[in-house]
Amino acid sequence: MTIPSILLAAGFALLAAAPPSSALQTEGPFLPLKSQDAFARAEKEGLPVLIWFSDPELPECLRMARIFEDEGLTSWIKKNTICIQVHPKEEPKLASHYAAQAPPATVLVQNTRQLIERLDGVVSADKFLSTFELAITGLRTAVLPEGELAKDPYAWLAWGNHLFTLGNSPEECLNAYTWVLDHAEETHPGLRARSLEFLLKRIAYLKLGTDLATPRLIQRRADIQRLIVSGKATEQNIYELIRFNFWLRQEKNTTDFFAQLTNQDEVQKGIRQILIWHDLEQIIAWRNYDAVRELVPDPKQAILQRFEAFAASQKDASKPAPLLAYGLRDSRSRIVGDAALHYEALLFSGLGKQASDLKDVVLSRVTTGRAYVIFMAKSNRLKLYTLSKSTGDAGMEVLGPKGQKMVGTALVRSENLAKADVIAAEKTVEDGR
């Protein structure tokens, strides 16, 4: 299996059924062409084809459609690609071929139909542009950088992309991408930050072709950790550590690193405060409740402020969502999820009134079945099944049919967990006799 085919296979993990509907009437970079005509035009003009799979009945697609209002993004797409918009149900074979039955999904393919790069789910205009702009670098012409060209990170990026597309020289491709990772800042400040996610993703796929890829990432992660511990790191460095761990599939390393730091040292406390934005779910999963409570002593107020900031950003479509930390923008679902995690920490700490107030603040603003279920799951984790039931019962009184169905399922789950605990306790008693 070649590396580009692995990129394609990765999309199958996100498959889901989508209801049939006519395509979104989104203005912007999309040409009124069927895929067959788009590929014919792309071949004639020597351009790749950019396909946005979308469904107007899905809120995620409606949200992502906003990025195509960005003039800079639209201009780049029109200049560098043949871009079309496709509903998966209208061209099912095409959607199946690129594992895009669960929109939104965007694929960049050569005019020969070979996959170059893909993005699944809702993404920002910045991520969209940087990913695909980097991916087509060197698409038309690429040579091994020599002489003065060997100092140019874009030349090495082009060469790496060329080898990645061929799929038969993983070690040489790895060398090209790691050169960009290591030297981009020397001549092009900001390029490492802009290309980090793209490079880490490509190197992660190269692990399937060479055993050298993982050690290269681990070595560079160690360098970043030493820089952070020395107190000389920037917020970008801390973000890089998180992303290295993500693409190494070693996210626990981030949580362990958080636990090694202390709130007593101001520098380390500052690092912890950044890490908690990015890694709160895992920090709570490993029950580092005391550290979370100390770093965020008033989660209710913090969540209220985030709701207000996010609501203000939604009034102006041209403004991005609030920036929480380097590389991390807020969203309503993130606010709800983080609130539920703080809710668990408060419950564990015996602060039931504060936990209840926090939950009420969220559910009064986000009255959905998913929000109720998230809070129920947190009380279930602490074996507070009566509390979970009361939360679910409250949801059943205010939610519509869809939300009631979700909460009803969660109530059954809570009841079954409670019964299982009783049975386990009775068995323990019997075994002790």
N, C-alpha and C positions, 0 to 999 in steps of 0.2 A: 504494500500500500504506500503510495507517495504521500508526502507531507500535505500538499493541498487537499488531497482526498480525506485526510484526517480532519482538516478544518471543516469540511463538509459534513463528516460523520458527527462532529461535535454538536451540530445543530439539531440532530435527531433527539437529543435529550430534552428538548424544549417543545416537542410536538404536542398539540392539543387540538380538539375539534373546534372549528370556528363556524358560526352560522352564515349561510349564504346571504349576500347583499351586494348591491352595486358598489363600485369603487368610490372612494373618497373623491370629492370634487375639489382637490387641493390645487390652488394655483402655485406657480413657482417654477421649478426646474423641469417639471414632468412633460414629456412629449406625448401627444395623443397617438401612441403606437402600440400595437400588440408586440409581444416579445419577438416573434419571428421577423417582423419588420424592423424592430430595434436592432437585432443582431445583424441584419443585412446592412443597415445604415452604418452601424459601428464598424463593420468590416470595410466598407467603402471609405470611411473617414479615418480609419486606423485608431479608433478609440475603444476603450472598454465600455461595458454596459453596467449601469448602476440600477438595480431593481429594488424598489421599496415595496415590500408586501404589506398590505394594510387592510383594515376592515373598519368601516365607519361606525359599526355598532359597539366597538370596543373602546372604552375610555382611554386606554393606553395609546391607541392610534391617534385619537383626537388630540391628546396631549403632545405627542411627538410631532404632529403636523405643524405645530407652532414653530419648530426650528426652521422650517422652509420659508418662513417670513424673513429670515436673516438674509439681507442683500449680499453680504460677503460670501455666505455659504452657497446661495443660489447661483451667484456669478461663477464661483469655482466649478460647481457641478456642470453648468452649461458649457463651460470652456473645455473641460477635461473628460467628460463622459457623455454617453447617450443614456439619458435617465428616463425611466418609466415607472409607473405606479401600477401595481397588480393586486387584485383581490385573489387570494388563494383558491377560492371556489370558481373563479372565472378561468383560471389557467391551472388546473389541479396538477397536471403533469409537471409543469415548470416548478410549482411550489414543492411538489414531492421530490423532484430532482435536487433542489437546493435545501431540503429539510426546512421549509418555511411555511408550514401549514398553521403555525401558531404566531400570527402577527402581533406586534410589528417586528419585522425582520428585514434587514437590508443586506444585500449581497452585491459585491463588485466582482464582475467576471470578465474574462477576456472575450473578444469577439468570436473566439473559438469555443466559447461556453465553459472554459476552465475557470474554476473558482480562484479568485485572488485573495479576497478578504471578506469577512462578514461581521455584522453587529446585530445582536439579538436584543429585543426589548427596547424600552424608551431610553434614548441617549440625548445628551446635550448637543447643541450646534458645535461647540468646541471639540467635543470628543469625536463627533461624526466627521468633521473636517480634518482633524489631525490624523485620525486613523486611516481614512481613505487617501488623503494626500500623501502620507508616508508610504502607503501600500503601492501606489502607482509610480513612485520614484524609481527610475531605471526600467520601467516596464517596456519602453520601446527600444532603448539602447543601454547596454551596460557592459563594462569591461573591467578586468582586474585593475584596481588602482595602482599606478606606478608613478615614480618621479614625484613631481609636485602634486599630482592628483592623489597620491597616497596620504596626503595631509588633510584631505577634504572628507569630512564625515558623510556628506551626501553621496560622494562617490562610493564609499564603503556600504552605505545603506542601499544604494542602487545595485551594487554587486551582490549583496546579501539577498535582496528581493529576487534577483535573477536566479540565483542558486536555489532559493526556497521554492520558486515556481517549478524549476526543473525537478527538484525533489531527489536528486541522486548524489549530492555532495554535502551531506549534513555537517561534517566537521569543518569544511571550508566555509560553509554558510554561517556556522556558529562563530568562527573567527571574525567574519565580517561584522556580524551584529554586536559582538562583544567589543570590537574596536570602537564602534559608534558609542556604545554605552560608556566606555572608559575615556574617550577623547573628544566627544562632541563639544564639551564646554570650552575647550582650549581655543577654538576658532569661532564657534557659534554659540554664544551665551544664550541659555534658555532651551537649546535643542534637546538636551538630556531630559529635562522635565517634560517637554512636549512629546518626546518619542518613547518615554519610559514604558508606558503600558503596552504600546505596540511591540517594542523590542522584547519585553519579558514574555509576552504572549507567544511570539515567534520562537524564542529560545525554549520555552516550555514545550512546544510541539516538537522541537528538535531532540528532546529527550528520547523520543521514540526511534531516532535514527542514530544517536551517538551517546555513549556513556559519559562523555565529557561535559555535557550540558549542565547536569545537576551540580557537579563539583564547581563549575564556573560560577553558578548562581550562589552557591553556599559561600564561596570565598568572598564574593563581593558583598554578600549580606553581613559577613563577619566584619568586614572593613567599616560598614555603615554602623554596626553596633558599637564598635570601638570609638568611632567618632561621636556617637550619641553619649556614651558613658563619660567621655572626656569633657563634656559640657560645651563642645565647639559646634554641635550640630545645629542646622536650621530646621524649621518646620518641614521643609521639603525632604530633608534627610530622614526624618521620622516617618513621613508618608512613604518614602521609598522602602524602608524596612518592612512596613505593612504589606506593600505590594510584592516585594520579593517573597515574603512568607506565603502570600496568597498563591502565587504562581508555582512555588515549590510544593504547594499543598501541605504546608506546615504552619497553618494558622495558629496552632497552639504555641509556637515559638513566640508570637507577639504577646500572648497572654502571660507566658512564663517570664518574658522580659519585663512586662508591667509589674509582675509580682516581685521581681528582684529589686525594683526601685523603691525608694522610700519617700514619704511625704515630709520627712524631717529636713531633707536637703531641698532648698528652694529650686535649684536647677532640675533635680530629679522629679520634684513635684510638678514643675512646669511640663516636663516630658509626659508625666502621667496624665495631666489634664488634656494633653493633645491625644494621647493614646485612647483615652476613655471615649472620645468622640467616635473614633474609628472602630473600636473593639469592645464596646460595652456589652454586646450580646455574649461574647466568649468570656469576658471578665465575670459577668453574672453567672454564666453557665458553670464556671469553676468556683463559684460561691465566694468571690472576693468582696463580700458585702460591706465590710468595714471600710475598705479603701474607697469604695464608691460613695458611701455615706459621707466620708470626710471630704472628698473632692467636690461633691454636689450636696451640700447640707440642706438646701431647700429646692428639691426637684419640682415641686408644684409651681413655684415662681419661675423656674427655668423653663418649664414646659409652656407656661402661659406666655412668656416672652417669645418663645419660638412660634407659637400659634399666631401671635400678633404680627411678627415679622414676616411669616410665610403668607398670611392673608394680605398684607400690604403689597408683597411682591406679585401676587396674583392679579392685582388690579391693573397692572401695566404689563402687557404681553411682551414688551421689549426688554423688560428687566429679568435677569436670572433669579432663581431661588436664592435665599440667603446662604452665605458661605459659613459653614460651621467651623471648619478648619481647612488647612491646605488640602486641596483635592477632594473636598467633601461638601456637597451642597444639600440643603435640607429638603424635605418633602413631607407631605401630610402623613404618609404611611410610616416614615422614619420617626416622626414625632410620636405617633401612637405606639410604635414598637419600643422606643426608648422609654416612654412613660410607663409602659407595662413592666419593663426591666427594673426601673426605679421602684415601682409598686412592689415587686417581689423583694427587693432589698429592704424596703420599709416593713413589710410583713415579717420577714425573718428577724428583723431587729426589734420586733414587738411594738412597732409604731402603727397600730391598726388604724387610728383616727387619721393620721397623716396619709396613710395608704388609701383610705376610703375617699378622702378629699381629693387626692390626685386622680383617682379613677373617675370621680364625678366630673372633674374639670374636663377630662378627655371625652367621656361618653356624652356629655352635654353638647360637645362641639362636633363629634364624629359619631353619629348614631347609625352604625352599621353592624351587621352580624359579625363581620370579621373582627371589629374592635372589641366587641363583647367576648368573643371566643379567645382572643389574645389574653385578656385579663383573667378569664377562667383558667386558661392553661397555666398561668403563673401561680395561682392559688392551688391548683392541682399538684404542681411540682412540690409545694410545701405540705402537701397532704391536708390542706384546708378545704375539704370537700363540701362542707356546709356553706362556706363562703362562696365557693364556686357555684353552688346551686342557687344561692340568693342572687348572684350576679346574673346568672342565666335566666332566672325567673323574671328579673327586672327587664331584661332584654326582650323576653317574649311578650311583654306588655306594650312595648313601644315600637317594635320592629315590624316591617312588612313581611309578606310570605317568604321571600327569599332569605331574609335575615333570620326569621324564625326557624327556618329549616336548618340553617347552619348552627344556631344556638341549640336547637333541639337535639341535634347530633352530638354536640359538645356536652349537653346535660346527660345523655346516655353514657358517654365516655366517662364522665365524672362519677356517675353511679357505679359503673363497672369497676373503676379504679378503687372506689371506697369498699366495694364488696371483696375485691381481691386482697386488699390490705387486711380486712377482717379475717378472711380465710387463712392468710399467711400467719397472722397473729395467733389464731386458734391452733394451727399446726405447730407453731413454736412451743406453745404451752403443752400440747400433747407429747411432743418429742422430749420435753424436759421432765416428764413424769417417770 
